[in-house]
Amino acid sequence: GLPVVFVDRRPNGIDADSVTIDNALGAQLAVEHLVAQGHRRIAMLGDLPTIQTASARVNGFRAALAKAGIPEEAGLVEMSLRSAEDAIAVVGRLLDSAEPPTAIFAARNSLAIGALRLLHQRGASRRIALVGFDDFPLADIVDPPLTVIRQDVNAIGAAVARRLFARIDGDDSVPQHIVLTPKLVPRGSGEIRP
């Protein structure tokens, strides 16, 4: 009888209200943007594939590559990355490879931060394009400013509040699964051409 609304992920094992964003669409927007700049060697840095959001984002990444007719290269997709340090290690390895990527899609803000750090350390921040998933403070003032897929946290919060207050007020309808649309915010790092 306790009103509950899940945020960011749909619940497993029970059917309850949830508010999420379209994670697959967000990843597709990021990759389509990089493809539009001329990139064909696009790396992806992702979280644990058992996490709903990470799974949806890698699926969106793959769908965008397939739509563009770009074959996925296993060595360019790195999942199970949990921290900025993980991203630093992977991006370093990618840049040292015989055929480094020309662009990187970092599917979490901590992974984007790690990728940014390594690109800056290597002097490659204006040579390798980067798009992050999730905005964060100061992303707009790094050099170049970070292009991101933004979740509208105000809209998410408002949708959660509406569902929760409706349940508190006695709404006993079937659970609603609200999916909001993320937005591409081009700022410079994702507009670097190969």
N, C-alpha and C positions, 0 to 999 in steps of 0.2 A: 503493500500500500504506500510505500514511500515514493514520491515523484522523483524520477531520475531521467536525466538527459545526458547521453554520452557525447563527448566533444572530441573531434579529430579522428576518431575511428568508430566504426560500427562495433557493437558488442558481439562477442562470441558466446554462444550457448544460451542466450536469452534474446527475445525480441523486445527492444525498447527504443524510445526516441533517440535519434542521433543527429548531429550536425557535423558535416565534414565538408571538405572541398573536393573537387574533382582532381585527384592527384595524377591520374593518367593524363588528363587533358593538360595539366600544368607542365608535365614532362614533355608532352607533344609540342606545346607552344615553345618551350625552350629549344628543343632540337630543330623544329621547323625554322625558328629564327636563325639558328646557326647555319643550317643548310642554305637559307636564303642569302647568307653572307658569302657562300661559296665553299663551306666546309664539307668534307667527306670523311675525314678521319676524326671522329668525335668520340672522346672517352667519356665514360660515365662513372661517377663515384657514388655508391649507394650504401644504405644501411643494411641491416639484416633482412634477407628476403622473406623471413617469416613474419615480419612486421607488415601489416596491411598497407600502410602508406608507402613503404619502400617497394613492396611488390607491385603496387599500382604504378609507381613512378618508373620502375624498370620496364613494365609492360608498355607504358606510354612512350618511353624512349625507343623501344623496339618497334612499336607501331609507326612512329615518325620516320625511323630509318627505312622501314619496309615501304612506306608510302613514297619516300624519295628514291627508292631503288638502290639504297646503299646497303651492302651486306654487312651484317654485324661481325665484328672481329672480337673473338673471345678475350684476347689480351687487352682490349680497350674497355672492357666492362669489369669493374671491381666492386664487388658487393661485400657486405659484412664489415664495413668500415664504421667505427664507432666514435672517432674523435678527430680533432684537427691534426693531431700527430699521425694518425693512420693515413689521413689524406696527404700530408707532407711526404710520408714514405712512398706512397703509391705514385704521386705526381713526379717525385724525383726519379723513380724507376721508369715511368713512362717517358719522361724527357730524355733519359739516358738510353732509351731503346733505339734500335736501328731506324725505325720509322715512328717517330713521336707523333702524337695527335696534334692537330692544328687548333682544336677546340676541346673544351672540357665542360661537361654538365655535372655540377655538384648538387646532388639531390637532397642535401640538408645544409642548413646554414653553417654548422660547425665544419662540415667538409669543404664548403666554399671558403671559409676562413683559412683552413689549412692550405688549400690550393692557392689562394691569394698570397699567403706567406711565402710558399715555395717559389711561385712565379716571380715575386718581387726579389727574393734572395738570388735567383738565377738571372735576373735582368730580362725576364721573358714576359712580363706583364703586359707589354704592348705588342707582343708577337703571338701569344697564344690566347685565343678568345675564351672567355669564361662566363657561364651563366649559372647562378645559384638558385636554389629553391628555398624560399622564405627570405624575407627582408630582415635586416637587423640594423641597429643604430650604427652610424658611421659608414654604412655601405655606400652611401652617396658621396662620401668625401675621400675615399681612397683613390689612388691614381693608377689606372683610370677608374672612374666610379663603376661599381659592380652592377651589372644587369642582373635582374632577379625575376623570379616568379613570385608574386606577392599574394599572400592570403589576406583578405580583408578581415582583420581581427575584430573590428567594430561590428561588421555585419555578422560574423560568427557569433559574437557575444549577444547581439540583439536577437538572433534566431534562437539561440539557446534560452534566453530569458523568456521569449514569447512562448516557446514550447513548455518550459517549466511552469510559468504562471498559468498557462491553460490547464495543465495537469492539476495544479494546486486548486484551481477554480472548478475542478470536477470533470474535465474533459476525459472521457474514458474510451475514446475512439481507438482504432488500431494504431500501433506505433508509426510515427512518421520518420522518414529518413531524408533529411534535407541535405542536398548537395549543392554547395555554392561554387561559383566559377572563379578560378584564380586569374590573375592578370599579369601579363608580361610588362615589366618596367625597364625599357632600354635606357642605359645610362652611359655606355661606352665600352665596357669590357666585352660585351657580347656582340659588338659591332666591328670588332677587329677582323679583317679579312685574312684568309690564309696566304 
